[in-house]
C-alpha cells in the first residue's frame, strides 16, 4: 500500500487555494475553472451551480463588480488514502456597489479530490 505524506498533501491544498485567490484577483475565469472538477458544485445561499459550464456563466456575472478576494485557511484535512480532502476557511471579498466599495466576510467549506494527480475542487459551500 502506498504511503501518503499527509502534510505534503495539505501544503498542496493550500497552494491550490493561493492559486485560486490569485486567479480570482486577476478575474481569470479560465484560471479558476482549471482548479475545479468537471462535476463541480457551488452552493451559495439558496443557489446551487453545477458543472463547469454553469460555473463559467456564474463567474462571468460575478466578476462584473468584483474588486478583490483574500482567502484565510483555518483547517485542511486529507484522507489517509490521499485522494480526498477538505478545506475550511473564510473569504474577505470587496465588490463595487451603488453605495461604494463593500467588504464581506464569508465562511467557505471546500471538498477536493485528486484528478490525474492534481487536487481539484469538487464542491464549495459559501455561507
N, C-alpha and C positions, 0 to 999 in steps of 0.2 A: 504494500500500500504506500502510495506517495505521501511524503511528509509535507505539510503545508506550513510555510512561515507566516503565521497569522499577523505578526507585527509588520512584516513587509507588505502584506496584502492591505492592511489598514492604511499604510502610507500611500499605497496606490489609489485607494478610495479618496483620500484627502487630496492627492494630486488631481484626481478627476474633478473634485469639487472646485479646486483652484482654476482648472481649465474651463469649467462651466462658467464660473464667475467672470473670467476674462472674456469669454465669448459673449456673455450677456452684455458686458460693458462696452463691447465693440458693436453690439447689435448684430452679431454674426449668427443669423438663423441657421445656416448650414453647419456652422461650427457647433452649435448647440445640438442639432439633430444627430451629428455623428457620435454623440455621447449617450444616446438613448437606443434601446432595443426597438426592433420593428413593431412589436406589440405593446409599446409604451403606453401607460395610462397616467394622466394628470388629473388630480382632483383638487378643486378649489371651491370653497363654499358649497353651493348646490350644483356645481357644474362638474362634468366628467368628460374629458377629452381622451379619445382612444386612437392609437396608431400614429405613425409619423406624419401622414398627410394632414390629418386634422390638427395635429400639434403644430405643423408648419403654418397653417392658416391662423391658429390662435396666436402664434408668435408674431406674425405679420401685424396683427391688430395691437398686440401688447407693446411692441417697440415704438409705436407712434408717439406716446407721451412719456416713454421711459428715459430716465437720465442715468441712474447708476444702481448697482446692487453690491452688497457685501454679504458673503456667506460666513456664518460663525458656527463651526462644528462644536457639538457638545459631546457626542459619543459616536463611535463607529464599532460595529461588531462584524466579524467574518465567521462563516460556518467552518467547522473543523474539516470539511471536505474542500474548502477553499473555492467553492463555485457560487456561493450566495453570500450576500452581505446586506447590512442596513446602516443608515446614517441618520442621526438625529441632530438637529441644529435649528438655527433661525437665520432669517434673511432680513437685512435692512435695505429697503428699496426707496429710491427717490423717483418721483414722477411729477411731470408738469400738469397742473390742474388750473382751472379758471382762477382760483384764489392764490396761485403761485406754486412754488415747489413744495410738495407734500412728502414727508418721510413716513414710511410704515415699517413696522417690525412684524414679521410673520414666522410662526413655527413651521418647520419643514421636517418631514419624515420621508426618506427615500429608500427604496429597495433596489438591489443590484444583483446581476448575475453575470457570470463570465460568458462571453460570446467570442469565440475564436481567440481565446487567451487575453481578452480585454474586458475590463469592467464596463458594463452598460447599465444605465438606469432603466428599471423595468416599470416602476411606479413611483410617483411623487404625490404626497398629500400636503397641501399648504393650508394652515389654519391661522 
